[in-house]
Amino acid sequence: MTIYFDDIEVGDRSETGGYTFTREEILEFGRRFDPQPFHVDEDAAGRSPYGGLIASGWHTVSACMGLVVRSMLGARSGSLGSPGADEIRWLKPVRPGDTLTVTTEVIEKRPSVSKPDRGLVKLRWTARNQDGDDVMTMIGLGIFRRRDGTA
């Protein structure tokens, strides 16, 4: 069953499965995309304010996006992508061995005025580690097909 804009209600909540960060993935992502010492050098990370290797915030966002797509936005949704995200906050470091899950909550929705075959959905994302600690929050914007649309 495809999920359309019309099926989504303010207050709807969903939770993803988990994603576990490995040392190797943290180092590889850091080297490729965010080569700050605490993401790419374990000795330097140990001397940093974080006291050890941590995942890039952008790695965290990417992993969470993968969880949300696989759990909610896959083939069964009318998702047409996203115009962006707001208010990304990295609240606690993500370390090797941490497993994150993401909870999304619909906080707003509105039909498009210029393109009536779709609408915009605003979601609050909260990523939590295995201890239940919030490690990241953001507001995600999604564009979804209307049930009677042609997009």
N, CA and C atoms as a LAMMPS dump frame, in Angstrom:
ITEM: TIMESTEP
0
ITEM: NUMBER OF ATOMS
453
ITEM: BOX BOUNDS ff ff ff
-5.0000000000000000e+02 5.0000000000000000e+02
-5.0000000000000000e+02 5.0000000000000000e+02
-5.0000000000000000e+02 5.0000000000000000e+02
ITEM: ATOMS id mol type element x y z
1 1 1 N 0.84 -1.175 0
2 1 2 C 0 0 0
3 1 3 C 0.891 1.247 0
4 2 1 N 0.658 2.127 -0.925
5 2 2 C 1.407 3.376 -1.006
6 2 3 C 0.857 4.375 0.001
7 3 1 N 1.753 5.095 0.675
8 3 2 C 1.356 6.133 1.619
9 3 3 C 1.459 7.477 0.917
10 4 1 N 0.329 8.154 0.828
11 4 2 C 0.256 9.453 0.172
12 4 3 C 0.175 10.573 1.208
13 5 1 N 0.339 11.801 0.731
14 5 2 C 0.182 12.984 1.571
15 5 3 C -1.137 12.926 2.334
16 6 1 N -2.196 12.496 1.654
17 6 2 C -3.534 12.452 2.24
18 6 3 C -3.649 11.47 3.406
19 7 1 N -2.741 10.481 3.466
20 7 2 C -2.781 9.471 4.521
21 7 3 C -2.031 9.912 5.782
22 8 1 N -1.247 10.954 5.681
23 8 2 C -0.379 11.397 6.766
24 8 3 C -1.131 12.412 7.625
25 9 1 N -1.051 12.235 8.936
26 9 2 C -1.738 13.14 9.863
27 9 3 C -0.74 13.743 10.843
28 10 1 N -0.973 14.99 11.217
29 10 2 C -0.168 15.619 12.257
30 10 3 C -0.281 14.765 13.52
31 11 1 N 0.841 14.487 14.134
32 11 2 C 0.888 13.63 15.319
33 11 3 C 1.296 12.205 15.032
34 12 1 N 1.234 11.784 13.758
35 12 2 C 1.682 10.424 13.415
36 12 3 C 3.137 10.243 13.845
37 13 1 N 3.442 9.08 14.414
38 13 2 C 4.809 8.759 14.854
39 13 3 C 5.224 7.418 14.275
40 14 1 N 6.5 7.309 13.974
41 14 2 C 7.07 6.044 13.489
42 14 3 C 8.443 5.868 14.093
43 15 1 N 8.849 4.625 14.251
44 15 2 C 10.193 4.329 14.74
45 15 3 C 10.876 3.357 13.787
46 16 1 N 12.151 3.598 13.579
47 16 2 C 12.933 2.757 12.678
48 16 3 C 13.544 1.588 13.429
49 17 1 N 14.163 0.706 12.669
50 17 2 C 15.049 -0.284 13.227
51 17 3 C 16.35 0.39 13.634
52 18 1 N 17.354 -0.395 13.974
53 18 2 C 18.606 0.166 14.467
54 18 3 C 19.738 0.125 13.457
55 19 1 N 20.707 0.999 13.696
56 19 2 C 21.942 1.044 12.908
57 19 3 C 23.102 1.154 13.882
58 20 1 N 24.083 0.252 13.757
59 20 2 C 25.247 0.251 14.636
60 20 3 C 26.456 0.804 13.905
61 21 1 N 27.09 1.799 14.506
62 21 2 C 28.283 2.432 13.957
63 21 3 C 29.51 1.604 14.306
64 22 1 N 30.339 1.365 13.314
65 22 2 C 31.582 0.642 13.557
66 22 3 C 32.762 1.612 13.506
67 23 1 N 33.836 1.24 14.14
68 23 2 C 35.068 2.025 14.126
69 23 3 C 35.511 2.275 12.691
70 24 1 N 35.499 1.218 11.885
71 24 2 C 35.968 1.322 10.507
72 24 3 C 35.121 2.291 9.688
73 25 1 N 33.8 2.236 9.849
74 25 2 C 32.917 3.148 9.107
75 25 3 C 33.104 4.592 9.552
76 26 1 N 33.281 4.802 10.848
77 26 2 C 33.503 6.158 11.362
78 26 3 C 34.783 6.73 10.762
79 27 1 N 35.855 5.946 10.774
80 27 2 C 37.13 6.405 10.207
81 27 3 C 37.006 6.654 8.703
82 28 1 N 36.366 5.741 7.975
83 28 2 C 36.237 5.893 6.523
84 28 3 C 35.41 7.133 6.176
85 29 1 N 34.263 7.311 6.834
86 29 2 C 33.434 8.483 6.555
87 29 3 C 34.211 9.759 6.88
88 30 1 N 34.86 9.767 8.019
89 30 2 C 35.635 10.937 8.412
90 30 3 C 36.717 11.273 7.4
91 31 1 N 37.448 10.275 6.962
92 31 2 C 38.526 10.507 5.979
93 31 3 C 37.973 11.065 4.67
94 32 1 N 36.829 10.553 4.253
95 32 2 C 36.264 10.976 2.97
96 32 3 C 35.551 12.319 3.034
97 33 1 N 34.842 12.581 4.134
98 33 2 C 33.925 13.712 4.133
99 33 3 C 34.107 14.735 5.256
100 34 1 N 34.73 14.367 6.357
101 34 2 C 34.836 15.285 7.502
102 34 3 C 36.125 14.99 8.264
103 35 1 N 37.279 15.321 7.655
104 35 2 C 38.57 14.888 8.206
105 35 3 C 39.065 15.689 9.418
106 36 1 N 38.193 15.899 10.379
107 36 2 C 38.627 16.501 11.633
108 36 3 C 39.288 15.421 12.486
109 37 1 N 40.286 15.787 13.302
110 37 2 C 41.073 14.777 14.032
111 37 3 C 40.258 13.796 14.855
112 38 1 N 39.171 14.233 15.471
113 38 2 C 38.389 13.336 16.323
114 38 3 C 37.533 12.358 15.531
115 39 1 N 37.527 12.49 14.174
116 39 2 C 36.824 11.545 13.302
117 39 3 C 37.786 10.617 12.56
118 40 1 N 39.081 10.942 12.537
119 40 2 C 40.006 10.207 11.664
120 40 3 C 41.274 9.705 12.349
121 41 1 N 41.53 10.136 13.574
122 41 2 C 42.79 9.792 14.257
123 41 3 C 42.465 9.433 15.704
124 42 1 N 42.565 8.16 16.023
125 42 2 C 42.174 7.708 17.359
126 42 3 C 43.027 8.325 18.459
127 43 1 N 44.341 8.513 18.214
128 43 2 C 45.197 9.148 19.225
129 43 3 C 44.787 10.596 19.457
130 44 1 N 44.605 11.341 18.371
131 44 2 C 44.177 12.735 18.504
132 44 3 C 42.784 12.809 19.132
133 45 1 N 41.904 11.89 18.767
134 45 2 C 40.552 11.87 19.339
135 45 3 C 40.606 11.649 20.845
136 46 1 N 41.545 10.799 21.286
137 46 2 C 41.699 10.546 22.716
138 46 3 C 42.127 11.782 23.485
139 47 1 N 42.839 12.667 22.824
140 47 2 C 43.286 13.914 23.464
141 47 3 C 42.275 15.054 23.294
142 48 1 N 41.23 14.817 22.523
143 48 2 C 40.22 15.85 22.255
144 48 3 C 39.25 15.957 23.434
145 49 1 N 38.415 16.966 23.428
146 49 2 C 37.388 17.067 24.485
147 49 3 C 36.433 15.87 24.514
148 50 1 N 36.405 15.079 23.425
149 50 2 C 35.493 13.932 23.357
150 50 3 C 36.089 12.675 23.984
151 51 1 N 37.403 12.669 24.205
152 51 2 C 38.036 11.544 24.868
153 51 3 C 38.083 10.269 24.053
154 52 1 N 37.839 10.352 22.773
155 52 2 C 37.886 9.172 21.919
156 52 3 C 37.243 9.444 20.581
157 53 1 N 37.34 8.466 19.708
158 53 2 C 36.815 8.554 18.355
159 53 3 C 35.302 8.762 18.367
160 54 1 N 34.831 9.697 17.539
161 54 2 C 33.384 9.922 17.406
162 54 3 C 33.022 10.035 15.927
163 55 1 N 31.788 9.703 15.629
164 55 2 C 31.278 9.819 14.263
165 55 3 C 31.038 11.283 13.932
166 56 1 N 31.269 11.637 12.677
167 56 2 C 30.888 12.953 12.184
168 56 3 C 29.384 13.114 12.34
169 57 1 N 28.959 14.335 12.643
170 57 2 C 27.523 14.601 12.68
171 57 3 C 26.861 14.301 11.352
172 58 1 N 27.607 14.558 10.264
173 58 2 C 27.055 14.29 8.925
174 58 3 C 26.92 12.785 8.68
175 59 1 N 27.784 11.984 9.269
176 59 2 C 27.665 10.527 9.211
177 59 3 C 26.394 10.112 9.954
178 60 1 N 26.165 10.733 11.112
179 60 2 C 24.97 10.439 11.898
180 60 3 C 23.713 10.765 11.099
181 61 1 N 23.681 11.945 10.486
182 61 2 C 22.52 12.329 9.675
183 61 3 C 22.332 11.324 8.537
184 62 1 N 23.42 10.957 7.864
185 62 2 C 23.33 10.02 6.735
186 62 3 C 22.8 8.659 7.171
187 63 1 N 23.306 8.151 8.284
188 63 2 C 22.838 6.851 8.776
189 63 3 C 21.356 6.923 9.151
190 64 1 N 20.963 8.017 9.782
191 64 2 C 19.555 8.179 10.161
192 64 3 C 18.667 8.276 8.925
193 65 1 N 19.143 8.97 7.893
194 65 2 C 18.378 9.051 6.647
195 65 3 C 18.161 7.657 6.076
196 66 1 N 19.208 6.845 6.081
197 66 2 C 19.077 5.475 5.602
198 66 3 C 18.036 4.695 6.386
199 67 1 N 18.035 4.856 7.709
200 67 2 C 17.039 4.173 8.541
201 67 3 C 15.624 4.612 8.19
202 68 1 N 15.426 5.92 8.036
203 68 2 C 14.093 6.436 7.746
204 68 3 C 13.625 5.975 6.363
205 69 1 N 14.498 6.03 5.376
206 69 2 C 14.107 5.586 4.033
207 69 3 C 13.745 4.108 4.048
208 70 1 N 14.578 3.293 4.661
209 70 2 C 14.306 1.846 4.672
210 70 3 C 13.051 1.5 5.471
211 71 1 N 12.787 2.241 6.532
212 71 2 C 11.644 1.93 7.391
213 71 3 C 10.34 2.556 6.927
214 72 1 N 10.422 3.76 6.326
215 72 2 C 9.197 4.514 6.085
216 72 3 C 9.039 5.042 4.67
217 73 1 N 10.124 5.375 4.008
218 73 2 C 10.019 6.094 2.739
219 73 3 C 10.353 5.247 1.523
220 74 1 N 10.407 3.961 1.688
221 74 2 C 10.773 3.092 0.577
222 74 3 C 9.703 3.032 -0.499
223 75 1 N 9.593 1.909 -1.131
224 75 2 C 8.691 1.729 -2.267
225 75 3 C 7.232 1.966 -1.901
226 76 1 N 6.902 1.908 -0.613
227 76 2 C 5.5 2.042 -0.218
228 76 3 C 5.085 3.479 0.073
229 77 1 N 5.909 4.455 -0.255
230 77 2 C 5.505 5.837 0.019
231 77 3 C 5.418 6.643 -1.264
232 78 1 N 4.695 7.722 -1.172
233 78 2 C 4.588 8.657 -2.273
234 78 3 C 5.611 9.776 -2.149
235 79 1 N 6.744 9.491 -1.529
236 79 2 C 7.777 10.512 -1.33
237 79 3 C 8.34 10.984 -2.663
238 80 1 N 8.471 12.292 -2.772
239 80 2 C 9.074 12.909 -3.955
240 80 3 C 10.375 13.62 -3.594
241 81 1 N 10.932 13.28 -2.447
242 81 2 C 12.18 13.9 -2.026
243 81 3 C 11.953 14.962 -0.97
244 82 1 N 12.948 15.846 -0.849
245 82 2 C 12.924 16.828 0.228
246 82 3 C 13.537 18.146 -0.223
247 83 1 N 12.945 19.262 0.208
248 83 2 C 13.57 20.546 -0.072
249 83 3 C 14.617 20.934 0.972
250 84 1 N 14.804 20.097 2.016
251 84 2 C 15.835 20.404 2.993
252 84 3 C 15.476 19.975 4.394
253 85 1 N 16.3 20.441 5.32
254 85 2 C 16.112 20.142 6.735
255 85 3 C 16.462 21.39 7.532
256 86 1 N 15.884 21.501 8.703
257 86 2 C 16.123 22.638 9.582
258 86 3 C 16.543 22.14 10.956
259 87 1 N 17.207 22.996 11.678
260 87 2 C 17.464 22.782 13.102
261 87 3 C 18.159 21.46 13.417
262 88 1 N 19.171 21.095 12.656
263 88 2 C 19.941 19.888 12.986
264 88 3 C 20.742 20.174 14.245
265 89 1 N 20.608 19.286 15.227
266 89 2 C 21.351 19.426 16.477
267 89 3 C 22.024 18.1 16.805
268 90 1 N 23.315 18.157 17.072
269 90 2 C 24.059 16.99 17.529
270 90 3 C 24.221 17.137 19.028
271 91 1 N 23.505 16.339 19.78
272 91 2 C 23.378 16.519 21.224
273 91 3 C 24.395 15.738 22.033
274 92 1 N 24.849 14.633 21.487
275 92 2 C 25.773 13.76 22.203
276 92 3 C 26.615 13.019 21.171
277 93 1 N 27.892 12.817 21.437
278 93 2 C 28.725 12.102 20.461
279 93 3 C 28.231 10.68 20.203
280 94 1 N 28.402 10.253 18.959
281 94 2 C 28.117 8.877 18.558
282 94 3 C 29.463 8.173 18.428
283 95 1 N 29.604 7.06 19.115
284 95 2 C 30.884 6.351 19.212
285 95 3 C 30.794 4.969 18.559
286 96 1 N 31.942 4.381 18.263
287 96 2 C 31.921 3.016 17.733
288 96 3 C 31.128 2.097 18.666
289 97 1 N 30.272 1.286 18.076
290 97 2 C 29.442 0.361 18.84
291 97 3 C 28.079 0.916 19.213
292 98 1 N 27.875 2.218 19.079
293 98 2 C 26.558 2.784 19.367
294 98 3 C 25.557 2.34 18.306
295 99 1 N 24.352 2.008 18.76
296 99 2 C 23.257 1.648 17.863
297 99 3 C 22.171 2.708 17.996
298 100 1 N 21.83 3.318 16.868
299 100 2 C 20.818 4.367 16.862
300 100 3 C 19.513 3.875 16.262
301 101 1 N 18.426 4.401 16.787
302 101 2 C 17.1 4.287 16.183
303 101 3 C 16.578 5.71 16.024
304 102 1 N 15.635 5.876 15.114
305 102 2 C 15.075 7.198 14.857
306 102 3 C 13.566 7.14 15.038
307 103 1 N 13.054 8.116 15.773
308 103 2 C 11.611 8.318 15.886
309 103 3 C 11.275 9.57 15.089
310 104 1 N 10.255 9.469 14.24
311 104 2 C 9.773 10.647 13.524
312 104 3 C 8.364 10.955 13.993
313 105 1 N 8.062 12.246 14.042
314 105 2 C 6.725 12.698 14.387
315 105 3 C 6.32 13.796 13.414
316 106 1 N 5.137 13.652 12.825
317 106 2 C 4.623 14.67 11.909
318 106 3 C 4.185 15.866 12.747
319 107 1 N 4.796 17.035 12.46
320 107 2 C 4.451 18.23 13.234
321 107 3 C 3.686 19.261 12.407
322 108 1 N 3.672 19.07 11.097
323 108 2 C 2.919 19.994 10.24
324 108 3 C 2.78 19.367 8.87
325 109 1 N 1.7 19.717 8.182
326 109 2 C 1.548 19.331 6.775
327 109 3 C 0.713 20.385 6.08
328 110 1 N 1.022 20.605 4.813
329 110 2 C 0.221 21.564 4.045
330 110 3 C 0.301 21.216 2.572
331 111 1 N -0.824 21.324 1.895
332 111 2 C -0.828 21.073 0.456
333 111 3 C -0.06 22.181 -0.26
334 112 1 N 0.555 21.837 -1.36
335 112 2 C 1.256 22.827 -2.176
336 112 3 C 0.236 23.709 -2.881
337 113 1 N 0.498 25.004 -2.885
338 113 2 C -0.37 25.937 -3.591
339 113 3 C -0.044 25.924 -5.081
340 114 1 N 1.246 25.869 -5.405
341 114 2 C 1.657 25.945 -6.81
342 114 3 C 1.585 24.605 -7.537
343 115 1 N 1.645 23.497 -6.79
344 115 2 C 1.599 22.164 -7.398
345 115 3 C 0.592 21.319 -6.625
346 116 1 N -0.664 21.334 -7.023
347 116 2 C -1.722 20.679 -6.247
348 116 3 C -1.649 19.153 -6.206
349 117 1 N -0.715 18.555 -6.95
350 117 2 C -0.577 17.1 -6.929
351 117 3 C 0.298 16.62 -5.777
352 118 1 N 0.729 17.543 -4.894
353 118 2 C 1.637 17.179 -3.807
354 118 3 C 1.446 18.078 -2.593
355 119 1 N 2.105 17.693 -1.507
356 119 2 C 2.067 18.498 -0.294
357 119 3 C 3.362 18.366 0.479
358 120 1 N 3.569 19.276 1.406
359 120 2 C 4.781 19.305 2.23
360 120 3 C 4.462 18.776 3.62
361 121 1 N 5.334 17.891 4.107
362 121 2 C 5.187 17.327 5.449
363 121 3 C 6.439 17.69 6.242
364 122 1 N 6.227 18.213 7.446
365 122 2 C 7.338 18.566 8.332
366 122 3 C 7.383 17.532 9.452
367 123 1 N 8.559 16.917 9.622
368 123 2 C 8.748 15.845 10.602
369 123 3 C 9.832 16.213 11.6
370 124 1 N 9.594 15.944 12.868
371 124 2 C 10.644 16.049 13.878
372 124 3 C 11.311 14.687 14
373 125 1 N 12.62 14.656 13.785
374 125 2 C 13.406 13.433 13.909
375 125 3 C 14.142 13.465 15.243
376 126 1 N 14.118 12.344 15.95
377 126 2 C 14.914 12.196 17.164
378 126 3 C 15.671 10.877 17.053
379 127 1 N 17.001 10.961 17.062
380 127 2 C 17.84 9.761 17.036
381 127 3 C 18.298 9.474 18.461
382 128 1 N 18.147 8.224 18.873
383 128 2 C 18.54 7.803 20.22
384 128 3 C 19.518 6.646 20.135
385 129 1 N 20.434 6.622 21.096
386 129 2 C 21.374 5.499 21.153
387 129 3 C 20.771 4.349 21.963
388 130 1 N 21.542 3.305 22.116
389 130 2 C 21.075 2.091 22.787
390 130 3 C 20.746 2.326 24.256
391 131 1 N 21.229 3.421 24.841
392 131 2 C 20.931 3.744 26.235
393 131 3 C 19.712 4.647 26.372
394 132 1 N 19.089 4.995 25.233
395 132 2 C 17.929 5.867 25.259
396 132 3 C 18.271 7.343 25.277
397 133 1 N 19.554 7.675 25.091
398 133 2 C 19.977 9.075 25.066
399 133 3 C 19.722 9.683 23.693
400 134 1 N 19.145 10.871 23.671
401 134 2 C 18.988 11.601 22.415
402 134 3 C 20.365 12.045 21.949
403 135 1 N 20.709 11.698 20.709
404 135 2 C 22.015 12.091 20.171
405 135 3 C 21.895 13.086 19.027
406 136 1 N 20.729 13.135 18.382
407 136 2 C 20.529 14.071 17.276
408 136 3 C 19.044 14.372 17.149
409 137 1 N 18.742 15.622 16.827
410 137 2 C 17.383 16.004 16.462
411 137 3 C 17.46 16.862 15.216
412 138 1 N 16.397 16.855 14.46
413 138 2 C 16.289 17.753 13.314
414 138 3 C 14.841 17.824 12.872
415 139 1 N 14.568 18.836 12.078
416 139 2 C 13.267 18.972 11.445
417 139 3 C 13.474 18.66 9.965
418 140 1 N 12.843 17.618 9.496
419 140 2 C 12.943 17.217 8.099
420 140 3 C 11.709 17.645 7.326
421 141 1 N 11.926 18.05 6.102
422 141 2 C 10.828 18.456 5.228
423 141 3 C 10.71 17.429 4.112
424 142 1 N 9.522 16.954 3.874
425 142 2 C 9.306 15.969 2.825
426 142 3 C 8.173 16.374 1.903
427 143 1 N 8.339 16.078 0.637
428 143 2 C 7.289 16.32 -0.351
429 143 3 C 6.667 14.969 -0.685
430 144 1 N 5.333 14.901 -0.605
431 144 2 C 4.618 13.66 -0.87
432 144 3 C 3.531 13.885 -1.909
433 145 1 N 3.325 12.865 -2.746
434 145 2 C 2.23 12.881 -3.73
435 145 3 C 0.89 12.925 -3.035
436 146 1 N -0.048 13.593 -3.66
437 146 2 C -1.451 13.507 -3.242
438 146 3 C -2.03 12.234 -3.868
439 147 1 N -2.993 11.67 -3.241
440 147 2 C -3.599 10.418 -3.72
441 147 3 C -4.156 10.582 -5.129
442 148 1 N -4.751 11.705 -5.424
443 148 2 C -5.36 11.931 -6.737
444 148 3 C -4.424 12.678 -7.69
445 149 1 N -3.161 12.818 -7.315
446 149 2 C -2.199 13.563 -8.129
447 149 3 C -1.614 12.752 -9.258
448 150 1 N -0.88 13.406 -10.091
449 150 2 C -0.263 12.74 -11.227
450 150 3 C 1.251 12.78 -11.173
451 151 1 N 1.811 13.348 -10.096
452 151 2 C 3.278 13.473 -9.997
453 151 3 C 3.915 12.122 -9.797
